[in-house]
Amino acid sequence: MTAFDDFVAIKNEMEVFTELLDSKISAKRSDIIQSKQQCEINLNNLLNQQSNLKNEIKNLNLKVAKIKDSIKKSLENLQFQQLKVDDLKSKQTDLLEKRDLLQEEQDSLSAQIKELTEKLNKTQEDLNLQQSIDYPELIKYESYLGLRIDVVTVDLLRFIFNNVVSDDLDKEVWCELSVGGENYKLGETFPKLPSETMQLIENDFNGHKEFVKFLKTIRMTLKEELES
């Protein structure tokens, strides 16, 4: 097999891999967004409920303290008013029972918050595992594509290209892409692109959702900007 045939085979393999990577990233990004948004909504709701219950328990404890004080004073100063004392004791008992019920609800909410937090952490672990699986394949093609993909944060990727400038093959250009929202969003670039150009590329990418097409477009644009 000639070097040209080998290059064609690698190019075809690269295109298949890039399409697979595109599909995996899109599917994983959608799952992460939905899972993270739902977990955050549920977690915030439970935290609000927990805060409300704590305030209610605090208020009930204050009421219980006042009733206890009232009972004490009634027994010391108004022993003859036994009926009133019995009524206050009954109210105290009711309030204590209500406080216990609210405490049980708070404990239940705390358990749900813990479960949702563990689920959110599991989502992060799944993303890290997927990155560790994809990384060796990306390394395999790096030398042929002149492309490297760095994970800056959970929702931010950096695409780095070399072999762009003919007289300086090691010189790099790059762009950052946010994948954590409903649409892809371009971030920092080198060289820095005009905001109008970035908006056009971003709108085009969100229209077709094809990573291969996006990578070709952004590489060519960064090269032109570097040479201008």
NORCORMO-V254620 format. One record per residue. N is the residue number from 1. BURIAL is I if it has 16 or more other C-alpha atoms within 10 Angstrom, else O. Layout:
N,BURIAL  N,BURIAL
//
This chain:
1,O  2,O  3,O  4,O  5,O  6,O  7,O  8,O  9,O  10,O  11,O  12,O  13,O  14,I  15,O  16,O  17,O  18,I  19,O  20,O  21,I  22,I  23,O  24,O  25,I  26,I  27,O  28,O  29,I  30,I  31,O  32,I  33,I  34,O  35,O  36,I  37,O  38,O  39,I  40,O  41,O  42,O  43,I  44,O  45,O  46,I  47,I  48,O  49,O  50,I  51,O  52,O  53,I  54,O  55,O  56,I  57,I  58,O  59,O  60,I  61,O  62,O  63,I  64,I  65,O  66,O  67,I  68,O  69,O  70,O  71,I  72,O  73,O  74,I  75,O  76,O  77,O  78,O  79,O  80,O  81,O  82,O  83,O  84,O  85,I  86,O  87,O  88,I  89,I  90,O  91,O  92,I  93,O  94,O  95,I  96,I  97,O  98,O  99,I  100,O  101,O  102,I  103,I  104,O  105,O  106,I  107,O  108,O  109,I  110,O  111,O  112,I  113,I  114,O  115,O  116,I  117,O  118,O  119,O  120,I  121,O  122,O  123,I  124,O  125,O  126,O  127,I  128,O  129,O  130,O  131,O  132,O  133,O  134,O  135,O  136,O  137,O  138,I  139,O  140,O  141,I  142,I  143,O  144,O  145,O  146,O  147,I  148,I  149,I  150,O  151,O  152,O  153,O  154,O  155,O  156,I  157,I  158,I  159,I  160,I  161,I  162,I  163,I  164,I  165,O  166,O  167,O  168,O  169,O  170,O  171,O  172,I  173,I  174,I  175,I  176,I  177,I  178,I  179,I  180,I  181,O  182,O  183,O  184,I  185,I  186,I  187,O  188,O  189,I  190,O  191,I  192,O  193,I  194,O  195,O  196,O  197,O  198,I  199,O  200,O  201,I  202,I  203,O  204,O  205,I  206,O  207,O  208,O  209,I  210,I  211,I  212,O  213,O  214,I  215,I  216,O  217,O  218,I  219,I  220,O  221,I  222,I  223,I  224,O  225,O  226,O  227,O  228,O
//
